Amino acid sequence: MKPLEYLFLFLVFPGFLFSSIMGLMVSWVDRKVTARLQWRKGPPWYQNFFDIIKLFYKETLVPQGASKSIFFGMPLIALASATLVSTILLVVNGIPSIGFIGDLIVVVYLLIIPPIALMLGGFSSGNPLSSLGGSREMKLMLSYELPFLLALAVPILKSNYAVTLGQIIIYQQSNLPVIASISGAISFFVMLICVQAKLGLVPFDMSEAETEIASGPYIEYSGKALAIFKLAKAITLFIAPILLITLYFGGIKFTPGSFLKNILEYASILVIMIVIKNTNPRVRIDQAMRFFWRIPAISAIIAVMLAIFRL
């Protein structure tokens, strides 16, 4: 590919522009389903777009004593990493053979960046509630990353130790999907819970906790900086089901006959995440740490052992 083609992929389709639109639409689905579960009507489909546009017209305030480079840099870094993950996942799903060796590892590292950016942005503001939210985010990351990586090992083992997303997709399309095995099913549910925590959704939203610490790391953000953070979170929500479909369901097939299947798989995963969000109370950070190091971590270890024995 030529440099201009790479630039188009990153900035337009399936990168920033496409992912931003889809992310805001998926966020609207989140709000709409949440409203219906709470017997409310919910916002119109264009509400999230208006919210982002409104923030871009608002003044961006900088807290006194804040590190400006970190304070403004973290939202941009979070958005860039989320956009790059979306670009890689969608391109590889469209053309599995185009992936590069170790692209799965790159995706894993890129997915770590948005939570770290949020944490550092919170610390840089100098606000005690923001710092508390950043501290909670750091502890939560230390909790879910171990079971997340262990669960990730199952698709790698099941696809003959492939660390390329394209190879994992091709293997599943030639054989059974990873989720069709015992180890794959266990690994999928562990990964689903870990993704819920990565996204900061209830019951793992203790780093924001609006009713306790007034949005935590976001408390000092306003205007364009807050809009960029919200876009990054929307894109991450959009790509989370795509990652799970890629690893466990054989990827997204861009053929006319597979359109309904793709929609059903994506919608099912998204709705499960939203239902979990709306049917559970927020847990404390110590409860989250104990939970992830016990049930998901042990379940992921069992899944890895079963995958080694091809179960």
The 8 nearest C-alpha neighbors of each residue, nearest first, counted from 0:
[[1, 4, 2, 5, 3, 6, 97, 8],
 [0, 2, 4, 3, 5, 6, 7, 8],
 [3, 1, 5, 4, 6, 0, 7, 8],
 [4, 2, 6, 5, 1, 7, 0, 8],
 [3, 5, 7, 1, 6, 2, 0, 8],
 [6, 4, 8, 2, 7, 3, 9, 1],
 [5, 7, 3, 9, 4, 8, 10, 2],
 [8, 6, 4, 11, 10, 5, 9, 3],
 [7, 9, 12, 5, 6, 14, 13, 11],
 [10, 8, 14, 6, 7, 11, 15, 86],
 [9, 11, 15, 14, 7, 8, 6, 16],
 [12, 10, 16, 14, 7, 15, 8, 9],
 [13, 11, 14, 8, 17, 7, 16, 10],
 [12, 14, 86, 17, 8, 11, 18, 89],
 [15, 13, 9, 12, 86, 10, 11, 8],
 [14, 16, 10, 18, 82, 11, 17, 19],
 [17, 15, 11, 19, 18, 14, 10, 20],
 [16, 18, 20, 12, 13, 19, 15, 14],
 [19, 17, 21, 15, 20, 16, 14, 22],
 [20, 18, 22, 16, 21, 17, 15, 234],
 [21, 19, 17, 23, 22, 18, 24, 16],
 [20, 22, 24, 18, 23, 19, 25, 17],
 [23, 21, 234, 233, 237, 19, 25, 24],
 [22, 24, 26, 20, 21, 25, 233, 47],
 [25, 23, 27, 21, 26, 22, 20, 28],
 [24, 26, 28, 22, 27, 23, 21, 237],
 [27, 25, 29, 23, 24, 28, 22, 233],
 [26, 28, 24, 30, 25, 29, 31, 44],
 [29, 27, 25, 31, 26, 30, 32, 24],
 [28, 30, 26, 27, 32, 31, 33, 25],
 [29, 31, 27, 33, 28, 32, 34, 26],
 [30, 32, 28, 41, 34, 33, 29, 27],
 [33, 31, 35, 34, 29, 30, 28, 36],
 [34, 32, 30, 36, 31, 35, 29, 37],
 [35, 33, 39, 41, 37, 31, 32, 36],
 [34, 36, 38, 32, 37, 39, 33, 40],
 [37, 35, 33, 34, 38, 32, 39, 277],
 [36, 38, 34, 35, 39, 33, 277, 32],
 [39, 37, 35, 36, 34, 40, 33, 41],
 [40, 38, 34, 35, 37, 41, 36, 33],
 [41, 39, 34, 35, 38, 42, 31, 37],
 [40, 42, 34, 31, 39, 30, 43, 35],
 [41, 43, 46, 44, 31, 40, 30, 27],
 [44, 42, 45, 46, 41, 27, 31, 47],
 [43, 45, 46, 27, 42, 24, 47, 28],
 [44, 46, 48, 43, 47, 49, 27, 42],
 [47, 45, 49, 48, 43, 44, 42, 50],
 [48, 46, 50, 49, 45, 23, 51, 27],
 [49, 47, 51, 45, 50, 46, 52, 23],
 [48, 50, 52, 46, 47, 51, 53, 45],
 [49, 51, 47, 53, 48, 52, 46, 54],
 [50, 52, 54, 48, 53, 226, 49, 47],
 [53, 51, 49, 55, 54, 50, 48, 56],
 [54, 52, 50, 56, 51, 55, 49, 57],
 [55, 53, 222, 57, 51, 56, 52, 226],
 [54, 56, 223, 52, 53, 222, 57, 51],
 [55, 57, 53, 54, 52, 58, 222, 223],
 [58, 56, 222, 54, 55, 59, 53, 223],
 [57, 59, 222, 60, 56, 221, 223, 55],
 [60, 58, 222, 221, 223, 57, 61, 224],
 [59, 61, 58, 221, 62, 220, 222, 219],
 [60, 62, 63, 59, 65, 67, 219, 220],
 [63, 61, 65, 124, 64, 60, 219, 125],
 [62, 64, 65, 61, 124, 125, 66, 60],
 [63, 65, 62, 66, 125, 124, 61, 67],
 [66, 64, 124, 62, 123, 63, 67, 125],
 [65, 67, 123, 69, 68, 70, 64, 124],
 [68, 66, 70, 69, 65, 71, 61, 72],
 [67, 69, 71, 72, 70, 66, 73, 65],
 [70, 68, 72, 67, 71, 66, 73, 120],
 [69, 71, 67, 120, 68, 72, 66, 123],
 [72, 70, 69, 68, 73, 67, 74, 224],
 [71, 73, 69, 75, 68, 74, 70, 76],
 [72, 74, 116, 76, 75, 120, 71, 69],
 [75, 73, 228, 77, 76, 72, 227, 78],
 [76, 74, 78, 72, 73, 77, 79, 227],
 [75, 77, 73, 79, 78, 74, 80, 72],
 [78, 76, 113, 74, 80, 75, 79, 116],
 [77, 79, 231, 75, 81, 76, 80, 82],
 [78, 80, 76, 82, 81, 77, 75, 83],
 [79, 81, 83, 77, 82, 109, 78, 76],
 [82, 80, 84, 78, 83, 79, 235, 231],
 [83, 81, 85, 79, 80, 84, 15, 14],
 [82, 84, 86, 80, 85, 81, 79, 87],
 [85, 83, 87, 81, 86, 82, 106, 88],
 [84, 86, 82, 88, 83, 87, 238, 89],
 [87, 85, 14, 83, 13, 84, 89, 88],
 [86, 88, 84, 90, 85, 89, 91, 83],
 [89, 87, 85, 91, 86, 90, 92, 84],
 [88, 90, 92, 86, 91, 87, 85, 93],
 [91, 89, 93, 87, 92, 88, 86, 94],
 [92, 90, 95, 94, 88, 93, 89, 98],
 [93, 91, 89, 90, 95, 94, 251, 250],
 [92, 94, 90, 91, 89, 95, 253, 252],
 [93, 95, 91, 96, 92, 97, 90, 165],
 [96, 94, 165, 91, 97, 92, 98, 93],
 [95, 97, 94, 98, 165, 91, 166, 99],
 [98, 96, 95, 94, 91, 99, 165, 90],
 [99, 97, 165, 96, 91, 95, 163, 164],
 [98, 100, 102, 101, 163, 97, 165, 164],
 [101, 99, 163, 102, 162, 98, 103, 164],
 [100, 102, 162, 104, 163, 103, 99, 105],
 [101, 103, 105, 104, 163, 99, 100, 106],
 [104, 102, 106, 101, 105, 163, 164, 162],
 [103, 105, 107, 101, 102, 106, 108, 162],
 [104, 106, 102, 108, 103, 107, 109, 101],
 [107, 105, 109, 103, 104, 108, 84, 110],
 [108, 106, 104, 110, 105, 109, 103, 111],
 [107, 109, 105, 111, 110, 106, 104, 112],
 [108, 110, 106, 112, 111, 107, 80, 105],
 [111, 109, 107, 108, 112, 106, 113, 81],
 [110, 112, 108, 109, 113, 114, 115, 107],
 [111, 113, 115, 109, 110, 114, 116, 77],
 [114, 112, 77, 116, 115, 111, 117, 110],
 [115, 113, 117, 116, 112, 111, 118, 136],
 [114, 116, 118, 112, 117, 113, 119, 111],
 [117, 115, 73, 113, 119, 118, 114, 77],
 [118, 116, 114, 120, 115, 119, 121, 113],
 [117, 119, 133, 115, 121, 116, 120, 114],
 [120, 118, 122, 116, 121, 117, 123, 115],
 [121, 119, 117, 70, 123, 118, 122, 73],
 [120, 122, 216, 129, 118, 119, 123, 133],
 [121, 123, 130, 119, 120, 124, 125, 133],
 [124, 122, 120, 121, 66, 65, 125, 70],
 [125, 123, 65, 126, 121, 122, 62, 120],
 [124, 126, 123, 65, 122, 127, 64, 130],
 [125, 127, 129, 124, 128, 130, 219, 122],
 [128, 126, 130, 129, 131, 125, 122, 132],
 [129, 127, 131, 130, 215, 126, 212, 132],
 [128, 130, 216, 215, 121, 132, 126, 131],
 [131, 129, 122, 133, 127, 132, 128, 121],
 [132, 130, 128, 134, 129, 133, 127, 135],
 [131, 133, 206, 215, 129, 135, 130, 216],
 [134, 132, 118, 130, 136, 131, 135, 121],
 [133, 135, 131, 137, 132, 136, 130, 138],
 [134, 136, 206, 132, 138, 133, 137, 139],
 [137, 135, 133, 139, 206, 134, 138, 140],
 [136, 138, 134, 140, 135, 139, 133, 141],
 [139, 137, 141, 135, 140, 136, 142, 134],
 [138, 140, 142, 136, 141, 137, 135, 143],
 [141, 139, 137, 142, 138, 143, 144, 136],
 [140, 142, 138, 139, 144, 143, 137, 145],
 [141, 143, 139, 288, 140, 291, 144, 138],
 [142, 144, 140, 145, 193, 146, 291, 141],
 [143, 145, 147, 146, 140, 141, 142, 148],
 [144, 146, 148, 147, 143, 149, 142, 296],
 [147, 145, 296, 149, 148, 144, 143, 295],
 [148, 146, 144, 150, 145, 149, 190, 193],
 [149, 147, 151, 145, 150, 146, 144, 152],
 [150, 148, 146, 152, 151, 147, 299, 145],
 [151, 149, 186, 299, 147, 152, 148, 153],
 [152, 150, 148, 149, 153, 154, 147, 155],
 [151, 153, 155, 149, 150, 154, 156, 148],
 [152, 154, 156, 155, 151, 303, 150, 306],
 [155, 153, 157, 156, 152, 158, 151, 246],
 [154, 156, 160, 152, 161, 153, 158, 157],
 [157, 155, 160, 153, 159, 154, 158, 152],
 [156, 158, 154, 155, 159, 153, 306, 177],
 [159, 157, 155, 156, 167, 160, 161, 170],
 [160, 158, 156, 157, 161, 155, 170, 167],
 [161, 159, 156, 155, 158, 162, 157, 154],
 [160, 162, 155, 163, 159, 158, 166, 167],
 [163, 161, 101, 103, 155, 160, 164, 100],
 [162, 164, 101, 100, 166, 165, 161, 102],
 [163, 165, 167, 166, 103, 168, 102, 162],
 [164, 166, 95, 168, 167, 163, 98, 96],
 [165, 167, 169, 163, 168, 164, 170, 161],
 [168, 166, 164, 170, 165, 169, 158, 161],
 [167, 169, 249, 165, 171, 166, 170, 250],
 [170, 168, 166, 172, 171, 167, 165, 173],
 [171, 169, 173, 167, 168, 172, 158, 166],
 [172, 170, 176, 249, 174, 168, 175, 173],
 [171, 173, 169, 170, 174, 249, 168, 175],
 [174, 172, 170, 171, 169, 175, 168, 176],
 [175, 173, 171, 172, 170, 176, 169, 177],
 [174, 176, 171, 179, 177, 172, 173, 170],
 [177, 175, 171, 248, 178, 249, 179, 247],
 [176, 178, 247, 183, 179, 180, 154, 175],
 [177, 179, 183, 184, 247, 180, 176, 248],
 [178, 180, 177, 176, 175, 183, 184, 181],
 [181, 179, 183, 178, 182, 177, 184, 310],
 [182, 180, 184, 183, 310, 185, 179, 178],
 [183, 181, 302, 185, 305, 180, 184, 306],
 [182, 184, 178, 186, 177, 180, 181, 185],
 [183, 185, 178, 187, 181, 186, 182, 180],
 [186, 184, 182, 187, 188, 183, 302, 181],
 [185, 187, 150, 183, 189, 184, 188, 299],
 [188, 186, 190, 184, 189, 185, 183, 191],
 [187, 189, 191, 190, 185, 186, 192, 184],
 [190, 188, 186, 192, 191, 187, 295, 193],
 [189, 191, 193, 187, 188, 192, 147, 150],
 [190, 192, 188, 194, 189, 193, 187, 195],
 [193, 191, 195, 189, 194, 190, 188, 196],
 [192, 194, 190, 196, 195, 191, 143, 147],
 [195, 193, 197, 191, 196, 192, 190, 198],
 [194, 196, 192, 193, 198, 197, 200, 191],
 [195, 197, 199, 193, 203, 194, 198, 200],
 [198, 196, 194, 199, 195, 193, 114, 140],
 [199, 197, 196, 195, 200, 194, 236, 235],
 [198, 200, 204, 196, 197, 203, 195, 201],
 [201, 199, 204, 203, 198, 195, 276, 196],
 [202, 200, 276, 203, 204, 281, 199, 279],
 [201, 203, 281, 280, 282, 279, 204, 200],
 [204, 202, 201, 196, 200, 199, 205, 281],
 [205, 203, 199, 201, 200, 206, 207, 202],
 [204, 206, 208, 207, 203, 284, 283, 281],
 [205, 207, 132, 135, 136, 204, 208, 215],
 [206, 208, 214, 215, 205, 204, 209, 132],
 [209, 207, 205, 211, 210, 214, 212, 204],
 [208, 210, 213, 214, 211, 212, 207, 215],
 [209, 211, 208, 213, 212, 214, 207, 205],
 [212, 210, 208, 209, 213, 214, 207, 215],
 [211, 213, 215, 128, 209, 208, 214, 210],
 [212, 214, 209, 215, 211, 210, 218, 208],
 [215, 213, 207, 209, 217, 218, 208, 212],
 [214, 216, 132, 129, 207, 212, 217, 218],
 [217, 215, 121, 129, 132, 218, 133, 214],
 [218, 216, 220, 214, 215, 219, 121, 129],
 [217, 219, 214, 215, 216, 220, 129, 213],
 [220, 218, 217, 221, 124, 62, 216, 126],
 [221, 219, 225, 217, 218, 224, 222, 60],
 [222, 220, 225, 59, 224, 60, 223, 219],
 [221, 223, 59, 57, 54, 58, 55, 225],
 [222, 224, 55, 226, 225, 54, 59, 227],
 [225, 223, 227, 226, 222, 221, 74, 220],
 [226, 224, 221, 228, 220, 227, 223, 222],
 [225, 227, 223, 229, 224, 228, 51, 54],
 [228, 226, 230, 224, 229, 225, 74, 223],
 [227, 229, 74, 231, 225, 230, 226, 232],
 [230, 228, 226, 232, 227, 231, 233, 225],
 [231, 229, 233, 227, 232, 228, 226, 234],
 [232, 230, 78, 228, 234, 229, 233, 77],
 [231, 233, 235, 229, 230, 234, 236, 228],
 [234, 232, 22, 230, 236, 235, 231, 23],
 [235, 233, 22, 237, 231, 236, 232, 18],
 [234, 236, 232, 238, 237, 233, 81, 239],
 [235, 237, 233, 234, 239, 238, 232, 22],
 [238, 236, 22, 234, 235, 239, 25, 233],
 [237, 239, 241, 235, 236, 240, 85, 242],
 [238, 240, 242, 236, 241, 237, 235, 243],
 [241, 239, 243, 242, 238, 265, 268, 244],
 [242, 240, 238, 244, 239, 243, 245, 265],
 [241, 243, 245, 239, 240, 244, 238, 246],
 [244, 242, 240, 246, 245, 241, 247, 239],
 [243, 245, 248, 241, 250, 247, 242, 246],
 [246, 244, 250, 242, 243, 249, 247, 241],
 [245, 247, 243, 244, 154, 242, 248, 249],
 [246, 248, 177, 178, 244, 243, 245, 176],
 [249, 247, 244, 176, 250, 245, 246, 178],
 [250, 248, 171, 168, 176, 245, 172, 247],
 [249, 251, 245, 244, 168, 248, 92, 252],
 [250, 252, 92, 261, 253, 245, 244, 249],
 [253, 251, 254, 257, 250, 92, 93, 261],
 [254, 252, 93, 251, 257, 255, 258, 92],
 [253, 255, 257, 256, 252, 258, 251, 93],
 [256, 254, 257, 258, 253, 259, 252, 260],
 [257, 255, 254, 258, 259, 260, 253, 252],
 [256, 258, 260, 254, 255, 259, 252, 261],
 [257, 259, 261, 260, 255, 256, 262, 254],
 [260, 258, 262, 261, 257, 263, 256, 255],
 [259, 261, 257, 263, 258, 262, 264, 256],
 [262, 260, 258, 264, 259, 263, 251, 265],
 [261, 263, 259, 265, 260, 264, 266, 258],
 [264, 262, 260, 266, 261, 265, 267, 259],
 [265, 263, 267, 261, 262, 266, 260, 268],
 [264, 266, 262, 268, 267, 263, 240, 261],
 [265, 267, 269, 263, 268, 264, 262, 270],
 [268, 266, 264, 270, 269, 265, 263, 271],
 [269, 267, 271, 265, 266, 270, 240, 264],
 [268, 270, 266, 272, 271, 267, 265, 273],
 [269, 271, 273, 267, 272, 268, 266, 274],
 [272, 270, 274, 268, 273, 269, 267, 275],
 [273, 271, 275, 269, 270, 274, 276, 268],
 [272, 274, 276, 270, 275, 271, 29, 277],
 [273, 275, 271, 277, 276, 272, 270, 278],
 [276, 274, 272, 278, 273, 277, 271, 279],
 [275, 277, 201, 273, 274, 278, 200, 279],
 [278, 276, 274, 275, 279, 273, 33, 201],
 [277, 279, 275, 276, 274, 280, 273, 201],
 [278, 280, 202, 277, 276, 275, 281, 201],
 [281, 279, 202, 282, 201, 278, 277, 276],
 [280, 282, 202, 201, 203, 279, 204, 205],
 [283, 281, 202, 286, 280, 287, 284, 203],
 [282, 284, 286, 285, 287, 205, 281, 203],
 [283, 285, 287, 286, 288, 282, 135, 205],
 [286, 284, 288, 287, 283, 289, 282, 290],
 [285, 287, 283, 289, 284, 288, 290, 282],
 [288, 286, 290, 284, 285, 289, 291, 283],
 [287, 289, 142, 285, 291, 290, 286, 292],
 [290, 288, 286, 292, 287, 291, 293, 285],
 [289, 291, 287, 293, 288, 292, 294, 286],
 [292, 290, 295, 288, 293, 142, 289, 143],
 [293, 291, 296, 289, 290, 288, 142, 294],
 [292, 294, 290, 291, 296, 297, 295, 289],
 [293, 295, 297, 296, 290, 298, 291, 292],
 [296, 294, 298, 291, 189, 297, 146, 299],
 [297, 295, 146, 299, 292, 298, 293, 294],
 [296, 298, 300, 299, 294, 295, 293, 301],
 [299, 297, 295, 301, 296, 300, 294, 302],
 [298, 300, 302, 296, 150, 301, 297, 149],
 [299, 301, 297, 303, 302, 298, 296, 304],
 [302, 300, 298, 304, 299, 303, 305, 297],
 [303, 301, 182, 299, 305, 300, 304, 186],
 [304, 302, 306, 300, 305, 301, 153, 299],
 [305, 303, 301, 307, 306, 302, 300, 308],
 [304, 306, 310, 302, 308, 307, 303, 182],
 [307, 305, 309, 303, 308, 310, 304, 182],
 [306, 308, 304, 305, 309, 303, 156, 310],
 [307, 309, 305, 306, 310, 304, 303, 182],
 [310, 308, 306, 307, 305, 157, 182, 156],
 [309, 305, 306, 308, 181, 182, 180, 307]]
